[in-house]
Amino acid sequence: IFLGFFEDVAIMLNSGLITKHVAHYMFSYYAIQCLESTNFWSNIEAESVYWTVFQDFAKRMKHIEDSFTFKRRRYHH
C-alpha cells in the first residue's frame, strides 16, 4: 500500500494533474527515504517491473532534491 500510494502520486504527476514542484514539496522526502533504505527493501524485490513507476518517481524526486531551492511562486495557482 505504501509504494502504491507513491505510484498514484507519480501517475498524477505524469498525467499533469499536479506539478513536479508540488509533487516534490509534498511527497519527495518519504519517497527518497524509501528508495534509499536497504531495510525497507529487504523483503521486496526492488527491481521488479511492478515497482518501475515508483522507482522512476523517487529517482526523479531525488534529482529535483539535489538542486532544490524554495520559490514561493511555484506553489500558487
N, CA, C, O and CB atoms as a CASP TS submission, in Angstrom:
PFRMAT TS
TARGET T0000
AUTHOR 0000-0000-0000
METHOD Language model
MODEL 1
PARENT N/A
ATOM      1  N   ILE     1       0.837  -1.189   0.000  1.00  0.00           N
ATOM      2  CA  ILE     1       0.000   0.000   0.000  1.00  0.00           C
ATOM      3  C   ILE     1       0.885   1.257   0.000  1.00  0.00           C
ATOM      4  O   ILE     1       0.582   2.223  -0.700  1.00  0.00           O
ATOM      5  CB  ILE     1      -0.954  -0.004   1.226  1.00  0.00           C
ATOM      6  N   PHE     2       1.964   1.251   0.771  1.00  0.00           N
ATOM      7  CA  PHE     2       2.846   2.408   0.869  1.00  0.00           C
ATOM      8  C   PHE     2       3.444   2.757  -0.493  1.00  0.00           C
ATOM      9  O   PHE     2       3.401   3.914  -0.909  1.00  0.00           O
ATOM     10  CB  PHE     2       3.962   2.144   1.885  1.00  0.00           C
ATOM     11  N   LEU     3       4.000   1.769  -1.187  1.00  0.00           N
ATOM     12  CA  LEU     3       4.579   2.013  -2.509  1.00  0.00           C
ATOM     13  C   LEU     3       3.503   2.374  -3.513  1.00  0.00           C
ATOM     14  O   LEU     3       3.723   3.208  -4.392  1.00  0.00           O
ATOM     15  CB  LEU     3       5.354   0.788  -2.991  1.00  0.00           C
ATOM     16  N   GLY     4       2.355   1.758  -3.390  1.00  0.00           N
ATOM     17  CA  GLY     4       1.240   2.059  -4.285  1.00  0.00           C
ATOM     18  C   GLY     4       0.799   3.503  -4.184  1.00  0.00           C
ATOM     19  O   GLY     4       0.422   4.109  -5.188  1.00  0.00           O
ATOM     20  N   PHE     5       0.840   4.065  -2.983  1.00  0.00           N
ATOM     21  CA  PHE     5       0.499   5.473  -2.808  1.00  0.00           C
ATOM     22  C   PHE     5       1.421   6.357  -3.644  1.00  0.00           C
ATOM     23  O   PHE     5       0.955   7.271  -4.324  1.00  0.00           O
ATOM     24  CB  PHE     5       0.583   5.867  -1.323  1.00  0.00           C
ATOM     25  N   PHE     6       2.711   6.092  -3.597  1.00  0.00           N
ATOM     26  CA  PHE     6       3.657   6.891  -4.370  1.00  0.00           C
ATOM     27  C   PHE     6       3.492   6.664  -5.866  1.00  0.00           C
ATOM     28  O   PHE     6       3.729   7.573  -6.662  1.00  0.00           O
ATOM     29  CB  PHE     6       5.084   6.569  -3.951  1.00  0.00           C
ATOM     30  N   GLU     7       3.092   5.470  -6.250  1.00  0.00           N
ATOM     31  CA  GLU     7       2.808   5.241  -7.658  1.00  0.00           C
ATOM     32  C   GLU     7       1.587   6.043  -8.098  1.00  0.00           C
ATOM     33  O   GLU     7       1.552   6.538  -9.224  1.00  0.00           O
ATOM     34  CB  GLU     7       2.591   3.749  -7.924  1.00  0.00           C
ATOM     35  N   ASP     8       0.593   6.178  -7.237  1.00  0.00           N
ATOM     36  CA  ASP     8      -0.561   7.033  -7.547  1.00  0.00           C
ATOM     37  C   ASP     8      -0.125   8.480  -7.728  1.00  0.00           C
ATOM     38  O   ASP     8      -0.573   9.151  -8.659  1.00  0.00           O
ATOM     39  CB  ASP     8      -1.623   6.937  -6.435  1.00  0.00           C
ATOM     40  N   VAL     9       0.739   8.963  -6.853  1.00  0.00           N
ATOM     41  CA  VAL     9       1.258  10.327  -6.973  1.00  0.00           C
ATOM     42  C   VAL     9       2.026  10.472  -8.293  1.00  0.00           C
ATOM     43  O   VAL     9       1.879  11.474  -8.992  1.00  0.00           O
ATOM     44  CB  VAL     9       2.177  10.678  -5.761  1.00  0.00           C
ATOM     45  N   ALA    10       2.836   9.480  -8.625  1.00  0.00           N
ATOM     46  CA  ALA    10       3.611   9.517  -9.869  1.00  0.00           C
ATOM     47  C   ALA    10       2.697   9.566 -11.085  1.00  0.00           C
ATOM     48  O   ALA    10       2.970  10.294 -12.040  1.00  0.00           O
ATOM     49  CB  ALA    10       4.536   8.300  -9.960  1.00  0.00           C
ATOM     50  N   ILE    11       1.625   8.801 -11.056  1.00  0.00           N
ATOM     51  CA  ILE    11       0.680   8.814 -12.173  1.00  0.00           C
ATOM     52  C   ILE    11       0.001  10.172 -12.282  1.00  0.00           C
ATOM     53  O   ILE    11      -0.208  10.667 -13.389  1.00  0.00           O
ATOM     54  CB  ILE    11      -0.374   7.705 -12.005  1.00  0.00           C
ATOM     55  N   MET    12      -0.348  10.784 -11.149  1.00  0.00           N
ATOM     56  CA  MET    12      -0.925  12.132 -11.190  1.00  0.00           C
ATOM     57  C   MET    12       0.077  13.131 -11.768  1.00  0.00           C
ATOM     58  O   MET    12      -0.291  14.002 -12.557  1.00  0.00           O
ATOM     59  CB  MET    12      -1.366  12.577  -9.778  1.00  0.00           C
ATOM     60  N   LEU    13       1.327  13.002 -11.377  1.00  0.00           N
ATOM     61  CA  LEU    13       2.378  13.863 -11.913  1.00  0.00           C
ATOM     62  C   LEU    13       2.533  13.642 -13.411  1.00  0.00           C
ATOM     63  O   LEU    13       2.559  14.605 -14.177  1.00  0.00           O
ATOM     64  CB  LEU    13       3.710  13.604 -11.196  1.00  0.00           C
ATOM     65  N   ASN    14       2.635  12.402 -13.832  1.00  0.00           N
ATOM     66  CA  ASN    14       2.815  12.081 -15.245  1.00  0.00           C
ATOM     67  C   ASN    14       1.615  12.496 -16.089  1.00  0.00           C
ATOM     68  O   ASN    14       1.761  12.755 -17.283  1.00  0.00           O
ATOM     69  CB  ASN    14       3.068  10.598 -15.410  1.00  0.00           C
ATOM     70  N   SER    15       0.433  12.561 -15.484  1.00  0.00           N
ATOM     71  CA  SER    15      -0.781  12.955 -16.195  1.00  0.00           C
ATOM     72  C   SER    15      -0.994  14.460 -16.203  1.00  0.00           C
ATOM     73  O   SER    15      -1.909  14.958 -16.858  1.00  0.00           O
ATOM     74  CB  SER    15      -1.978  12.283 -15.579  1.00  0.00           C
ATOM     75  N   GLY    16      -0.155  15.179 -15.481  1.00  0.00           N
ATOM     76  CA  GLY    16      -0.291  16.629 -15.431  1.00  0.00           C
ATOM     77  C   GLY    16      -1.301  17.128 -14.417  1.00  0.00           C
ATOM     78  O   GLY    16      -1.647  18.310 -14.424  1.00  0.00           O
ATOM     79  N   LEU    17      -1.784  16.250 -13.540  1.00  0.00           N
ATOM     80  CA  LEU    17      -2.751  16.667 -12.526  1.00  0.00           C
ATOM     81  C   LEU    17      -2.100  17.454 -11.406  1.00  0.00           C
ATOM     82  O   LEU    17      -2.751  18.285 -10.773  1.00  0.00           O
ATOM     83  CB  LEU    17      -3.459  15.462 -11.954  1.00  0.00           C
ATOM     84  N   ILE    18      -0.822  17.203 -11.152  1.00  0.00           N
ATOM     85  CA  ILE    18      -0.053  18.002 -10.205  1.00  0.00           C
ATOM     86  C   ILE    18       1.281  18.353 -10.861  1.00  0.00           C
ATOM     87  O   ILE    18       1.738  17.656 -11.767  1.00  0.00           O
ATOM     88  CB  ILE    18       0.162  17.236  -8.849  1.00  0.00           C
ATOM     89  N   THR    19       1.889  19.420 -10.405  1.00  0.00           N
ATOM     90  CA  THR    19       3.174  19.838 -10.968  1.00  0.00           C
ATOM     91  C   THR    19       4.314  19.107 -10.270  1.00  0.00           C
ATOM     92  O   THR    19       4.145  18.563  -9.179  1.00  0.00           O
ATOM     93  CB  THR    19       3.357  21.367 -10.841  1.00  0.00           C
ATOM     94  N   LYS    20       5.469  19.105 -10.913  1.00  0.00           N
ATOM     95  CA  LYS    20       6.630  18.452 -10.304  1.00  0.00           C
ATOM     96  C   LYS    20       7.032  19.153  -9.018  1.00  0.00           C
ATOM     97  O   LYS    20       7.547  18.518  -8.098  1.00  0.00           O
ATOM     98  CB  LYS    20       7.809  18.428 -11.279  1.00  0.00           C
ATOM     99  N   HIS    21       6.801  20.462  -8.949  1.00  0.00           N
ATOM    100  CA  HIS    21       7.162  21.205  -7.744  1.00  0.00           C
ATOM    101  C   HIS    21       6.266  20.811  -6.569  1.00  0.00           C
ATOM    102  O   HIS    21       6.747  20.655  -5.447  1.00  0.00           O
ATOM    103  CB  HIS    21       7.067  22.717  -8.000  1.00  0.00           C
ATOM    104  N   VAL    22       4.979  20.652  -6.822  1.00  0.00           N
ATOM    105  CA  VAL    22       4.058  20.226  -5.765  1.00  0.00           C
ATOM    106  C   VAL    22       4.355  18.781  -5.365  1.00  0.00           C
ATOM    107  O   VAL    22       4.380  18.467  -4.175  1.00  0.00           O
ATOM    108  CB  VAL    22       2.585  20.367  -6.230  1.00  0.00           C
ATOM    109  N   ALA    23       4.579  17.901  -6.337  1.00  0.00           N
ATOM    110  CA  ALA    23       4.914  16.508  -6.024  1.00  0.00           C
ATOM    111  C   ALA    23       6.171  16.439  -5.175  1.00  0.00           C
ATOM    112  O   ALA    23       6.242  15.674  -4.213  1.00  0.00           O
ATOM    113  CB  ALA    23       5.101  15.689  -7.312  1.00  0.00           C
ATOM    114  N   HIS    24       7.156  17.239  -5.535  1.00  0.00           N
ATOM    115  CA  HIS    24       8.402  17.246  -4.764  1.00  0.00           C
ATOM    116  C   HIS    24       8.160  17.759  -3.349  1.00  0.00           C
ATOM    117  O   HIS    24       8.563  17.121  -2.377  1.00  0.00           O
ATOM    118  CB  HIS    24       9.466  18.109  -5.464  1.00  0.00           C
ATOM    119  N   TYR    25       7.509  18.896  -3.234  1.00  0.00           N
ATOM    120  CA  TYR    25       7.291  19.523  -1.939  1.00  0.00           C
ATOM    121  C   TYR    25       6.486  18.622  -0.995  1.00  0.00           C
ATOM    122  O   TYR    25       6.792  18.534   0.194  1.00  0.00           O
ATOM    123  CB  TYR    25       6.578  20.855  -2.123  1.00  0.00           C
ATOM    124  N   MET    26       5.463  17.958  -1.523  1.00  0.00           N
ATOM    125  CA  MET    26       4.552  17.194  -0.676  1.00  0.00           C
ATOM    126  C   MET    26       4.999  15.750  -0.425  1.00  0.00           C
ATOM    127  O   MET    26       4.702  15.198   0.634  1.00  0.00           O
ATOM    128  CB  MET    26       3.190  17.187  -1.296  1.00  0.00           C
ATOM    129  N   PHE    27       5.702  15.131  -1.368  1.00  0.00           N
ATOM    130  CA  PHE    27       5.890  13.689  -1.291  1.00  0.00           C
ATOM    131  C   PHE    27       7.327  13.198  -1.427  1.00  0.00           C
ATOM    132  O   PHE    27       7.587  12.024  -1.161  1.00  0.00           O
ATOM    133  CB  PHE    27       5.084  13.057  -2.327  1.00  0.00           C
ATOM    134  N   SER    28       8.256  14.037  -1.824  1.00  0.00           N
ATOM    135  CA  SER    28       9.591  13.538  -2.160  1.00  0.00           C
ATOM    136  C   SER    28      10.371  13.013  -0.958  1.00  0.00           C
ATOM    137  O   SER    28      11.096  12.027  -1.085  1.00  0.00           O
ATOM    138  CB  SER    28      10.381  14.627  -2.819  1.00  0.00           C
ATOM    139  N   TYR    29      10.239  13.638   0.186  1.00  0.00           N
ATOM    140  CA  TYR    29      11.051  13.230   1.327  1.00  0.00           C
ATOM    141  C   TYR    29      10.888  11.736   1.604  1.00  0.00           C
ATOM    142  O   TYR    29      11.877  11.007   1.689  1.00  0.00           O
ATOM    143  CB  TYR    29      10.671  14.045   2.572  1.00  0.00           C
ATOM    144  N   TYR    30       9.637  11.278   1.745  1.00  0.00           N
ATOM    145  CA  TYR    30       9.403   9.877   2.091  1.00  0.00           C
ATOM    146  C   TYR    30       9.700   8.940   0.926  1.00  0.00           C
ATOM    147  O   TYR    30      10.151   7.815   1.142  1.00  0.00           O
ATOM    148  CB  TYR    30       7.970   9.685   2.548  1.00  0.00           C
ATOM    149  N   ALA    31       9.456   9.381  -0.296  1.00  0.00           N
ATOM    150  CA  ALA    31       9.789   8.543  -1.461  1.00  0.00           C
ATOM    151  C   ALA    31      11.296   8.321  -1.538  1.00  0.00           C
ATOM    152  O   ALA    31      11.746   7.204  -1.795  1.00  0.00           O
ATOM    153  CB  ALA    31       9.276   9.195  -2.772  1.00  0.00           C
ATOM    154  N   ILE    32      12.070   9.371  -1.319  1.00  0.00           N
ATOM    155  CA  ILE    32      13.532   9.255  -1.358  1.00  0.00           C
ATOM    156  C   ILE    32      14.029   8.386  -0.209  1.00  0.00           C
ATOM    157  O   ILE    32      14.905   7.543  -0.405  1.00  0.00           O
ATOM    158  CB  ILE    32      14.191  10.650  -1.293  1.00  0.00           C
ATOM    159  N   GLN    33      13.479   8.583   0.984  1.00  0.00           N
ATOM    160  CA  GLN    33      13.877   7.760   2.126  1.00  0.00           C
ATOM    161  C   GLN    33      13.608   6.290   1.842  1.00  0.00           C
ATOM    162  O   GLN    33      14.437   5.432   2.145  1.00  0.00           O
ATOM    163  CB  GLN    33      13.133   8.200   3.397  1.00  0.00           C
ATOM    164  N   CYS    34      12.473   6.006   1.271  1.00  0.00           N
ATOM    165  CA  CYS    34      12.116   4.634   0.928  1.00  0.00           C
ATOM    166  C   CYS    34      13.061   4.078  -0.132  1.00  0.00           C
ATOM    167  O   CYS    34      13.551   2.956  -0.002  1.00  0.00           O
ATOM    168  CB  CYS    34      10.666   4.565   0.435  1.00  0.00           C
ATOM    169  N   LEU    35      13.315   4.846  -1.163  1.00  0.00           N
ATOM    170  CA  LEU    35      14.204   4.417  -2.242  1.00  0.00           C
ATOM    171  C   LEU    35      15.575   4.032  -1.712  1.00  0.00           C
ATOM    172  O   LEU    35      16.158   3.044  -2.160  1.00  0.00           O
ATOM    173  CB  LEU    35      14.341   5.517  -3.285  1.00  0.00           C
ATOM    174  N   GLU    36      16.095   4.800  -0.766  1.00  0.00           N
ATOM    175  CA  GLU    36      17.468   4.617  -0.285  1.00  0.00           C
ATOM    176  C   GLU    36      17.596   3.684   0.913  1.00  0.00           C
ATOM    177  O   GLU    36      18.707   3.431   1.377  1.00  0.00           O
ATOM    178  CB  GLU    36      18.044   5.940   0.072  1.00  0.00           C
ATOM    179  N   SER    37      16.487   3.172   1.418  1.00  0.00           N
ATOM    180  CA  SER    37      16.511   2.327   2.610  1.00  0.00           C
ATOM    181  C   SER    37      16.721   0.850   2.258  1.00  0.00           C
ATOM    182  O   SER    37      15.879   0.238   1.601  1.00  0.00           O
ATOM    183  CB  SER    37      15.211   2.495   3.394  1.00  0.00           C
ATOM    184  N   THR    38      17.836   0.288   2.695  1.00  0.00           N
ATOM    185  CA  THR    38      18.063  -1.142   2.469  1.00  0.00           C
ATOM    186  C   THR    38      17.129  -1.989   3.341  1.00  0.00           C
ATOM    187  O   THR    38      16.730  -3.083   2.944  1.00  0.00           O
ATOM    188  CB  THR    38      19.537  -1.504   2.759  1.00  0.00           C
ATOM    189  N   ASN    39      16.788  -1.490   4.507  1.00  0.00           N
ATOM    190  CA  ASN    39      15.873  -2.220   5.388  1.00  0.00           C
ATOM    191  C   ASN    39      14.482  -2.333   4.771  1.00  0.00           C
ATOM    192  O   ASN    39      13.848  -3.386   4.846  1.00  0.00           O
ATOM    193  CB  ASN    39      15.785  -1.530   6.755  1.00  0.00           C
ATOM    194  N   PHE    40      14.013  -1.256   4.166  1.00  0.00           N
ATOM    195  CA  PHE    40      12.686  -1.286   3.565  1.00  0.00           C
ATOM    196  C   PHE    40      12.595  -2.349   2.477  1.00  0.00           C
ATOM    197  O   PHE    40      11.594  -3.060   2.385  1.00  0.00           O
ATOM    198  CB  PHE    40      12.335   0.081   2.991  1.00  0.00           C
ATOM    199  N   TRP    41      13.629  -2.460   1.658  1.00  0.00           N
ATOM    200  CA  TRP    41      13.618  -3.366   0.514  1.00  0.00           C
ATOM    201  C   TRP    41      14.063  -4.787   0.854  1.00  0.00           C
ATOM    202  O   TRP    41      14.202  -5.612  -0.049  1.00  0.00           O
ATOM    203  CB  TRP    41      14.499  -2.817  -0.565  1.00  0.00           C
ATOM    204  N   SER    42      14.287  -5.092   2.122  1.00  0.00           N
ATOM    205  CA  SER    42      14.817  -6.407   2.483  1.00  0.00           C
ATOM    206  C   SER    42      13.903  -7.562   2.065  1.00  0.00           C
ATOM    207  O   SER    42      14.401  -8.646   1.762  1.00  0.00           O
ATOM    208  CB  SER    42      15.049  -6.467   3.972  1.00  0.00           C
ATOM    209  N   ASN    43      12.592  -7.363   2.040  1.00  0.00           N
ATOM    210  CA  ASN    43      11.655  -8.417   1.653  1.00  0.00           C
ATOM    211  C   ASN    43      10.868  -8.079   0.396  1.00  0.00           C
ATOM    212  O   ASN    43       9.872  -8.733   0.087  1.00  0.00           O
ATOM    213  CB  ASN    43      10.699  -8.689   2.782  1.00  0.00           C
ATOM    214  N   ILE    44      11.312  -7.060  -0.328  1.00  0.00           N
ATOM    215  CA  ILE    44      10.642  -6.629  -1.552  1.00  0.00           C
ATOM    216  C   ILE    44      11.668  -6.606  -2.674  1.00  0.00           C
ATOM    217  O   ILE    44      12.779  -6.108  -2.494  1.00  0.00           O
ATOM    218  CB  ILE    44       9.971  -5.228  -1.373  1.00  0.00           C
ATOM    219  N   GLU    45      11.302  -7.134  -3.815  1.00  0.00           N
ATOM    220  CA  GLU    45      12.206  -7.132  -4.956  1.00  0.00           C
ATOM    221  C   GLU    45      12.173  -5.740  -5.603  1.00  0.00           C
ATOM    222  O   GLU    45      11.283  -5.438  -6.398  1.00  0.00           O
ATOM    223  CB  GLU    45      11.812  -8.244  -5.988  1.00  0.00           C
ATOM    224  N   ALA    46      13.131  -4.919  -5.260  1.00  0.00           N
ATOM    225  CA  ALA    46      13.156  -3.519  -5.690  1.00  0.00           C
ATOM    226  C   ALA    46      13.187  -3.360  -7.203  1.00  0.00           C
ATOM    227  O   ALA    46      12.615  -2.409  -7.736  1.00  0.00           O
ATOM    228  CB  ALA    46      14.346  -2.825  -5.094  1.00  0.00           C
ATOM    229  N   GLU    47      13.833  -4.260  -7.885  1.00  0.00           N
ATOM    230  CA  GLU    47      13.976  -4.140  -9.338  1.00  0.00           C
ATOM    231  C   GLU    47      12.838  -4.816 -10.107  1.00  0.00           C
ATOM    232  O   GLU    47      12.901  -4.938 -11.331  1.00  0.00           O
ATOM    233  CB  GLU    47      15.299  -4.734  -9.771  1.00  0.00           C
ATOM    234  N   SER    48      11.818  -5.248  -9.404  1.00  0.00           N
ATOM    235  CA  SER    48      10.662  -5.857 -10.056  1.00  0.00           C
ATOM    236  C   SER    48       9.988  -4.842 -10.970  1.00  0.00           C
ATOM    237  O   SER    48       9.938  -3.651 -10.664  1.00  0.00           O
ATOM    238  CB  SER    48       9.659  -6.392  -9.010  1.00  0.00           C
ATOM    239  N   VAL    49       9.476  -5.323 -12.083  1.00  0.00           N
ATOM    240  CA  VAL    49       8.758  -4.465 -13.021  1.00  0.00           C
ATOM    241  C   VAL    49       7.563  -3.781 -12.344  1.00  0.00           C
ATOM    242  O   VAL    49       7.120  -2.723 -12.791  1.00  0.00           O
ATOM    243  CB  VAL    49       8.285  -5.283 -14.232  1.00  0.00           C
ATOM    244  N   TYR    50       7.054  -4.371 -11.292  1.00  0.00           N
ATOM    245  CA  TYR    50       5.896  -3.820 -10.601  1.00  0.00           C
ATOM    246  C   TYR    50       6.202  -2.530  -9.852  1.00  0.00           C
ATOM    247  O   TYR    50       5.283  -1.789  -9.504  1.00  0.00           O
ATOM    248  CB  TYR    50       5.353  -4.834  -9.645  1.00  0.00           C
ATOM    249  N   TRP    51       7.459  -2.253  -9.602  1.00  0.00           N
ATOM    250  CA  TRP    51       7.828  -1.035  -8.875  1.00  0.00           C
ATOM    251  C   TRP    51       8.533  -0.018  -9.772  1.00  0.00           C
ATOM    252  O   TRP    51       9.162   0.913  -9.268  1.00  0.00           O
ATOM    253  CB  TRP    51       8.724  -1.385  -7.697  1.00  0.00           C
ATOM    254  N   THR    52       8.437  -0.179 -11.079  1.00  0.00           N
ATOM    255  CA  THR    52       9.090   0.723 -12.024  1.00  0.00           C
ATOM    256  C   THR    52       8.580   2.156 -11.883  1.00  0.00           C
ATOM    257  O   THR    52       9.372   3.098 -11.888  1.00  0.00           O
ATOM    258  CB  THR    52       8.874   0.233 -13.451  1.00  0.00           C
ATOM    259  N   VAL    53       7.279   2.324 -11.759  1.00  0.00           N
ATOM    260  CA  VAL    53       6.712   3.673 -11.638  1.00  0.00           C
ATOM    261  C   VAL    53       7.225   4.336 -10.365  1.00  0.00           C
ATOM    262  O   VAL    53       7.594   5.511 -10.377  1.00  0.00           O
ATOM    263  CB  VAL    53       5.158   3.624 -11.635  1.00  0.00           C
ATOM    264  N   PHE    54       7.249   3.577  -9.260  1.00  0.00           N
ATOM    265  CA  PHE    54       7.786   4.132  -8.021  1.00  0.00           C
ATOM    266  C   PHE    54       9.258   4.498  -8.174  1.00  0.00           C
ATOM    267  O   PHE    54       9.669   5.601  -7.812  1.00  0.00           O
ATOM    268  CB  PHE    54       7.609   3.138  -6.873  1.00  0.00           C
ATOM    269  N   GLN    55      10.047   3.576  -8.707  1.00  0.00           N
ATOM    270  CA  GLN    55      11.482   3.819  -8.864  1.00  0.00           C
ATOM    271  C   GLN    55      11.729   5.076  -9.705  1.00  0.00           C
ATOM    272  O   GLN    55      12.554   5.915  -9.342  1.00  0.00           O
ATOM    273  CB  GLN    55      12.167   2.598  -9.515  1.00  0.00           C
ATOM    274  N   ASP    56      11.019   5.202 -10.818  1.00  0.00           N
ATOM    275  CA  ASP    56      11.182   6.382 -11.679  1.00  0.00           C
ATOM    276  C   ASP    56      10.810   7.663 -10.930  1.00  0.00           C
ATOM    277  O   ASP    56      11.513   8.671 -11.013  1.00  0.00           O
ATOM    278  CB  ASP    56      10.319   6.244 -12.950  1.00  0.00           C
ATOM    279  N   PHE    57       9.699   7.608 -10.202  1.00  0.00           N
ATOM    280  CA  PHE    57       9.245   8.776  -9.438  1.00  0.00           C
ATOM    281  C   PHE    57      10.264   9.165  -8.374  1.00  0.00           C
ATOM    282  O   PHE    57      10.640  10.333  -8.277  1.00  0.00           O
ATOM    283  CB  PHE    57       7.886   8.494  -8.783  1.00  0.00           C
ATOM    284  N   ALA    58      10.710   8.211  -7.583  1.00  0.00           N
ATOM    285  CA  ALA    58      11.641   8.505  -6.489  1.00  0.00           C
ATOM    286  C   ALA    58      12.972   9.034  -7.028  1.00  0.00           C
ATOM    287  O   ALA    58      13.552   9.955  -6.452  1.00  0.00           O
ATOM    288  CB  ALA    58      11.880   7.245  -5.636  1.00  0.00           C
ATOM    289  N   LYS    59      13.448   8.464  -8.112  1.00  0.00           N
ATOM    290  CA  LYS    59      14.701   8.949  -8.710  1.00  0.00           C
ATOM    291  C   LYS    59      14.535  10.357  -9.269  1.00  0.00           C
ATOM    292  O   LYS    59      15.441  11.184  -9.170  1.00  0.00           O
ATOM    293  CB  LYS    59      15.169   7.996  -9.822  1.00  0.00           C
ATOM    294  N   ARG    60      13.375  10.620  -9.855  1.00  0.00           N
ATOM    295  CA  ARG    60      13.106  11.977 -10.351  1.00  0.00           C
ATOM    296  C   ARG    60      13.055  12.970  -9.190  1.00  0.00           C
ATOM    297  O   ARG    60      13.589  14.074  -9.292  1.00  0.00           O
ATOM    298  CB  ARG    60      11.777  12.015 -11.145  1.00  0.00           C
ATOM    299  N   MET    61      12.421  12.584  -8.101  1.00  0.00           N
ATOM    300  CA  MET    61      12.347  13.452  -6.928  1.00  0.00           C
ATOM    301  C   MET    61      13.729  13.672  -6.326  1.00  0.00           C
ATOM    302  O   MET    61      14.035  14.770  -5.862  1.00  0.00           O
ATOM    303  CB  MET    61      11.405  12.855  -5.879  1.00  0.00           C
ATOM    304  N   LYS    62      14.562  12.639  -6.330  1.00  0.00           N
ATOM    305  CA  LYS    62      15.933  12.762  -5.823  1.00  0.00           C
ATOM    306  C   LYS    62      16.722  13.762  -6.668  1.00  0.00           C
ATOM    307  O   LYS    62      17.476  14.575  -6.134  1.00  0.00           O
ATOM    308  CB  LYS    62      16.641  11.383  -5.820  1.00  0.00           C
ATOM    309  N   HIS    63      16.544  13.696  -7.972  1.00  0.00           N
ATOM    310  CA  HIS    63      17.224  14.637  -8.868  1.00  0.00           C
ATOM    311  C   HIS    63      16.783  16.076  -8.580  1.00  0.00           C
ATOM    312  O   HIS    63      17.611  16.985  -8.543  1.00  0.00           O
ATOM    313  CB  HIS    63      16.940  14.277 -10.345  1.00  0.00           C
ATOM    314  N   ILE    64      15.498  16.276  -8.379  1.00  0.00           N
ATOM    315  CA  ILE    64      14.984  17.610  -8.047  1.00  0.00           C
ATOM    316  C   ILE    64      15.521  18.044  -6.684  1.00  0.00           C
ATOM    317  O   ILE    64      15.921  19.196  -6.514  1.00  0.00           O
ATOM    318  CB  ILE    64      13.427  17.622  -8.047  1.00  0.00           C
ATOM    319  N   GLU    65      15.532  17.138  -5.725  1.00  0.00           N
ATOM    320  CA  GLU    65      16.015  17.448  -4.369  1.00  0.00           C
ATOM    321  C   GLU    65      17.464  17.920  -4.377  1.00  0.00           C
ATOM    322  O   GLU    65      17.833  18.826  -3.629  1.00  0.00           O
ATOM    323  CB  GLU    65      15.881  16.223  -3.467  1.00  0.00           C
ATOM    324  N   ASP    66      18.269  17.313  -5.211  1.00  0.00           N
ATOM    325  CA  ASP    66      19.693  17.652  -5.254  1.00  0.00           C
ATOM    326  C   ASP    66      19.956  19.087  -5.690  1.00  0.00           C
ATOM    327  O   ASP    66      21.018  19.638  -5.399  1.00  0.00           O
ATOM    328  CB  ASP    66      20.409  16.714  -6.181  1.00  0.00           C
ATOM    329  N   SER    67      18.995  19.699  -6.388  1.00  0.00           N
ATOM    330  CA  SER    67      19.186  21.085  -6.836  1.00  0.00           C
ATOM    331  C   SER    67      18.040  21.988  -6.369  1.00  0.00           C
ATOM    332  O   SER    67      17.800  23.040  -6.960  1.00  0.00           O
ATOM    333  CB  SER    67      19.301  21.137  -8.369  1.00  0.00           C
ATOM    334  N   PHE    68      17.340  21.582  -5.319  1.00  0.00           N
ATOM    335  CA  PHE    68      16.142  22.287  -4.874  1.00  0.00           C
ATOM    336  C   PHE    68      16.447  23.617  -4.210  1.00  0.00           C
ATOM    337  O   PHE    68      17.339  23.716  -3.367  1.00  0.00           O
ATOM    338  CB  PHE    68      15.369  21.425  -3.926  1.00  0.00           C
ATOM    339  N   THR    69      15.699  24.635  -4.597  1.00  0.00           N
ATOM    340  CA  THR    69      15.618  25.905  -3.883  1.00  0.00           C
ATOM    341  C   THR    69      14.138  26.263  -3.819  1.00  0.00           C
ATOM    342  O   THR    69      13.420  26.130  -4.810  1.00  0.00           O
ATOM    343  CB  THR    69      16.473  27.044  -4.590  1.00  0.00           C
ATOM    344  N   PHE    70      13.691  26.709  -2.674  1.00  0.00           N
ATOM    345  CA  PHE    70      12.278  27.025  -2.492  1.00  0.00           C
ATOM    346  C   PHE    70      11.955  28.365  -3.128  1.00  0.00           C
ATOM    347  O   PHE    70      12.598  29.374  -2.841  1.00  0.00           O
ATOM    348  CB  PHE    70      11.909  27.038  -1.001  1.00  0.00           C
ATOM    349  N   LYS    71      10.956  28.363  -3.991  1.00  0.00           N
ATOM    350  CA  LYS    71      10.443  29.601  -4.591  1.00  0.00           C
ATOM    351  C   LYS    71       8.936  29.584  -4.419  1.00  0.00           C
ATOM    352  O   LYS    71       8.232  28.775  -5.023  1.00  0.00           O
ATOM    353  CB  LYS    71      10.848  29.735  -6.118  1.00  0.00           C
ATOM    354  N   ARG    72       8.457  30.488  -3.585  1.00  0.00           N
ATOM    355  CA  ARG    72       7.049  30.521  -3.199  1.00  0.00           C
ATOM    356  C   ARG    72       6.101  30.556  -4.405  1.00  0.00           C
ATOM    357  O   ARG    72       5.033  29.946  -4.355  1.00  0.00           O
ATOM    358  CB  ARG    72       6.792  31.725  -2.317  1.00  0.00           C
ATOM    359  N   ARG    73       6.462  31.245  -5.470  1.00  0.00           N
ATOM    360  CA  ARG    73       5.570  31.401  -6.625  1.00  0.00           C
ATOM    361  C   ARG    73       5.254  30.073  -7.298  1.00  0.00           C
ATOM    362  O   ARG    73       4.241  29.972  -7.991  1.00  0.00           O
ATOM    363  CB  ARG    73       6.190  32.344  -7.637  1.00  0.00           C
ATOM    364  N   ARG    74       6.077  29.064  -7.120  1.00  0.00           N
ATOM    365  CA  ARG    74       5.827  27.764  -7.739  1.00  0.00           C
ATOM    366  C   ARG    74       4.617  27.054  -7.120  1.00  0.00           C
ATOM    367  O   ARG    74       4.087  26.108  -7.702  1.00  0.00           O
ATOM    368  CB  ARG    74       7.063  26.882  -7.613  1.00  0.00           C
ATOM    369  N   TYR    75       4.188  27.505  -5.957  1.00  0.00           N
ATOM    370  CA  TYR    75       3.152  26.799  -5.226  1.00  0.00           C
ATOM    371  C   TYR    75       1.835  27.568  -5.167  1.00  0.00           C
ATOM    372  O   TYR    75       0.955  27.245  -4.370  1.00  0.00           O
ATOM    373  CB  TYR    75       3.627  26.507  -3.838  1.00  0.00           C
ATOM    374  N   HIS    76       1.710  28.568  -6.002  1.00  0.00           N
ATOM    375  CA  HIS    76       0.455  29.330  -6.109  1.00  0.00           C
ATOM    376  C   HIS    76      -0.223  28.971  -7.408  1.00  0.00           C
ATOM    377  O   HIS    76       0.434  28.726  -8.419  1.00  0.00           O
ATOM    378  CB  HIS    76       0.709  30.863  -6.032  1.00  0.00           C
ATOM    379  N   HIS    77      -1.518  28.942  -7.378  1.00  0.00           N
ATOM    380  CA  HIS    77      -2.266  28.629  -8.598  1.00  0.00           C
ATOM    381  C   HIS    77      -2.749  29.900  -9.239  1.00  0.00           C
ATOM    382  O   HIS    77      -3.402  29.856 -10.282  1.00  0.00           O
ATOM    383  CB  HIS    77      -3.451  27.701  -8.302  1.00  0.00           C
TER
END
